[in-house]
Amino acid sequence: MSRIGKKPVSIPAGVTASVQGQLVAVKGAKGELKFLAPDEVSVAHDAGAITVTPRSQTKRARAMWGTTRAQVNNLVVGVTKGFERKLEINGVGYKAAVAGSNLNLSLGYSHDVIFPIPKGIAIVAPKPTELTISGIDRRQVGQVAAEIRAFRGPEPYKGKGVKYAGEFIFRKEGKKK
């Protein structure tokens, strides 16, 4: 049994939610998000809460039960508080700057990497070596952070590259002479 799936998702004041078949729509102060639930679960909107129940006891239905509940909860949290991800840039000459709707990254290549900022995402560079990615859709915020990190992932010898804030990089010892 899913412990997460059993909990109903409470709808706070100022947020409206609607369920039409498998489509869950949540609207709040920061915007509106929609999610199409898989067919293995049923979603119901009760008084001030959304509940998710599996339609059968198959392995996939039980797996989708908790996953769907977590996705619906992410919708509610996204339209009320939003999500953010912080990145750190380490390395001599490595830096980032936001210019209009593009993110310019100097990551040791012969050219600057220009990353177009998608709609619904805000990127702030308080320092040239720090980035804060924020938005209301948790999946989109995580995807953008992963794409930026993939331009120059952290390497294990000197720790140079782009990493998540608080991420531990296993460091290797260099060759002995």
Summary of the structure (lengths in Angstrom):
residues: 177
radius of gyration: 20.5
end to end distance: 57.0
largest distance: 70.6
contacts: 512
relative contact order: 0.15
helix: 23%
strand: 37%
